[in-house]
């Protein structure tokens, strides 16, 4: 298929849609952000959120089932924040014809 005109290119929306389908994974998130950055997108906010997600460790929570659940919830929430931040990231400026 011929490439879409630049006006319709939405790298951020594409990256968001792709990550939303995948399991939370720091490496996947980072590679998506790297790709966007290469296209001139400012992903610093999303990167901060991804680092917060990455910083949550099991040790931060109590041992046992309650701690495990809190840990899962915290990671889930942090990943959701990351996706939300990514979704609201501005698309790269496209050259006006």
C-alpha positions in Angstrom: 0.0 0.0 0.0 1.2 3.5 -0.7 2.4 5.4 2.4 -0.2 7.5 4.1 0.1 11.3 3.7 2.0 12.8 6.7 -1.0 14.7 7.9 -2.6 11.4 8.9 0.4 10.0 10.5 -0.3 9.5 14.2 2.7 7.7 15.7 1.6 8.4 19.2 -1.8 7.0 18.7 -0.4 4.0 17.0 2.1 3.4 19.8 -0.6 3.8 22.4 -2.9 1.3 20.6 -0.1 -1.2 20.2 1.0 -1.0 23.9 -2.6 -1.2 25.1 -2.9 -4.6 23.4 0.3 -5.9 25.0 1.1 -7.0 28.5 2.8 -4.3 30.6 6.5 -4.6 29.9 9.1 -2.0 30.5 11.2 -3.0 27.5 8.2 -2.9 25.2 7.3 0.5 26.6 10.9 1.8 26.2 11.2 0.7 22.6 7.9 2.3 21.7 9.1 5.6 23.4 12.5 5.4 21.6 10.7 5.0 18.3 8.5 8.0 19.0 11.5 10.1 20.2 13.3 9.3 16.9 10.3 10.8 15.1 10.6 14.0 17.1 8.0 13.3 19.8 8.7 14.7 23.3 8.1 11.5 25.4 9.7 12.8 28.6 6.5 12.7 30.6 5.6 9.2 29.4 9.2 8.1 30.1 8.9 9.4 33.7 5.7 7.4 34.2 7.3 4.3 32.8 10.2 4.8 35.2 7.7 5.0 38.1 6.1 1.8 36.9 9.6 0.2 36.8 10.5 1.5 40.3 7.6 -0.4 42.0 9.1 -3.5 43.5 7.5 -6.4 45.4 9.7 -5.5 48.4 7.8 -2.2 48.8 4.8 -4.2 50.0 4.0 -6.6 52.8 4.6 -10.2 52.4 1.6 -12.4 51.9 -1.5 -12.2 49.8 -2.5 -8.6 50.7 0.9 -7.3 49.8 0.9 -9.2 46.6 -2.5 -7.7 45.7 -1.3 -4.2 46.6 1.8 -4.7 44.5 -0.3 -5.8 41.5 -2.7 -2.9 41.9 0.1 -0.4 42.2 1.8 -1.7 39.0 -1.5 -1.8 37.2 -2.2 1.8 38.2 1.3 2.9 37.2 1.0 1.2 33.8 -2.4 2.8 33.2 -0.8 6.2 34.1 1.9 5.5 31.6 -0.6 4.7 28.9 -2.7 7.7 29.7 0.3 10.0 29.6 1.4 8.4 26.3 -2.1 8.9 24.9 -2.1 12.6 25.7 1.4 13.1 24.3 1.4 15.5 21.4 1.9 14.0 18.0 5.0 15.1 16.1 4.6 18.2 14.0 4.1 17.3 10.4 5.4 19.5 7.6 2.6 21.5 6.1 2.5 21.3 2.4 
